[in-house]
Amino acid sequence: MSSTQNKGLEAIADTQMTDISKEFFFEGMLLPVNVYLRINPGSYLIIGKKGDKASFAQLHSYNNPNVNAYVYHSDKPTLIQYVQDLTTKVLHQKNVPEAVKVKFISGLAEEGLDSLAKSGFTSVSQLQKVSELIVQMAQTQAPFDEIFKVMVDLPASEAKHGMTSCMICMLLCEEMQVKLPAAQEKIAMACLLHDVGLKHLPKSIFEKPRHLWSADEMMAFEQHPIVGVEMLRDIKDIPSDVLLMISEHHENSLGTGFPKRIRDVKISPLGKILILGNYFSNLLFSATGKPYTPDEAIQYIEDIMGQPFNKQAFIGLKNIVNKKYLADKKA
């Protein structure tokens, strides 16, 4: 990077920078990283330095809806974590401003987008589209107020997994022509909350590989979908369809899943999408083993597992992965 040039402009290679949603920034928040506006290719204007208080509202260029904020690519994880920590503290207070809730979901969505983009699952433009849809739901749908209260107490890894599963399932809905907004909203809620039952399991279970679990530990784990439903049952704004999907999220078409071991014909239509999206997300971002690439995950499901998921949903998932492969090959 060259030294500051004309009126705060800096010459920075575009490959070093990444755009960031303006939803991340509170007026008056201490900035954990430098923040820029992109003026021209390779030319950036610094609008806030690390350690300064954010004061962007009066900047004409910043308020232009066609102008994005930028940070160094290496600084993005620091910013995301900082905003999540900040909003988590505020979300524990009463009468939380709507903007804070949106920032919490925006932070998770941005982190999920970044992780899925790095995995090579699909194009950044497609991920941005579903990210914006999820944030829009959070702004407009009443049940998301209750979802905030639950998600703020989840471990960061579980909240992130819920978001990556949600984004995968939103893309599956698009591929499978599930376009009814009510259906998309329900599956988004179920994705974000599907693992809340894990909260009541001893941490010691997750500190060792699954093949070392005792019979009692395995039984406790296999009950977490039902435990999650019981935790959420008294929240009036969460539809019964969402609770059903949460209870089903570890079932499969062959009837070898858990906790009820039901087959495809008895699994709810949207539950079939969540089941696959959840498992695919686990393969891409394995916490206990080597993460799979999208192609490797598809091959593993087909060749090793024998494809135990709903056929239509799996075809949709393969189509998404194949479209990305063909686009990359063409490029």
Steps between C-alpha positions, in 0.01 A plus 500: 500500500631844417491793738191719523453703185231751400254585782529166681503283189717192516619276219415144606478189284136394464603141577593612853155644574154359563167677518301490822136573574431845641262326742810410701571848624346686794544874518745560782639143517876468540638367175711184537647545148542770235192558283506627141282602208603384152526806276648337189670167426811492716407829672347512850400778737550430868192614695582353840823390665546217749423634849288791373127531567289429193345817362373414155141628497595847377716374213318553171692227319443248779123552483495425127326156475729408209818554703634227729730516798829311473758354737818306443419137433725401790305735733155363416496216760604750770215734407241221486603362840504847655150586376363163611647543849365854521148411386491192724556720805224739392258216417502390864343833596129577501339702220772426249492739201397341174822615336706298747309182422552554129873554557518170688343308212702704247819400677411132494391523136823673399705234680295223340537660157875527544534135609281362221675715239839366612366143482414552131139391550344761270556850368540800729209672322267209585618500861449876526146458369400248768690696766292808422182291507579366847578848634175628346306225679664601826383857448140424406385173662379504863625148593857611441477712816478177698771337288742776604441421866585133445793546262681754716559229760629241252874429470650692208570178311136387523367840393736497202397144406134603517570785260702295248227234505243775448681643199541154343130428553395835355696417186339155494156662525583714197631201304191291589258784416384541863412866453216557748632759750327328795678173419838673467449679831415176679803315371724796587370496860546124527855520362606772741356316802538132412787426741380686810453163673879453504515772764395249768762237415819479711794670332710190570308315226635731231857486630550147363432325168152356451629142474619533862159601635335266746155357433350754743680790331381387158143469627516851651630643172230328295233663716617858438246566220216418742664699782524797263130479416411490871713810560320691223145368541381783725613776263166595345635662183691192383269296270439131563645426154832639618498282812426196283798575275728540802387163634582340161837656419698178558257261332559362150310342213611146588366515854845462657517850647390612846320549733188341345659313205221599263525455121473758223125462455439610861746789504349846445570660156711784639663266751653308208682817396624580851627144554720516190613861553599425859700191407669668203602794721650257753709342225627835367591633845584192705613588852644156568654390170627625167242731334372381163490705181149519346597239238646269765187541714274405208719197423503395867120516522460298180781245520560450872157568650293362213306829461255473793330836438191612310572454128358833383692693766824319418459563126453869583818501709699330222369755250625788715846344532515408130400852390788643703740245352392579143519875566853467639605284206360750251674786678 
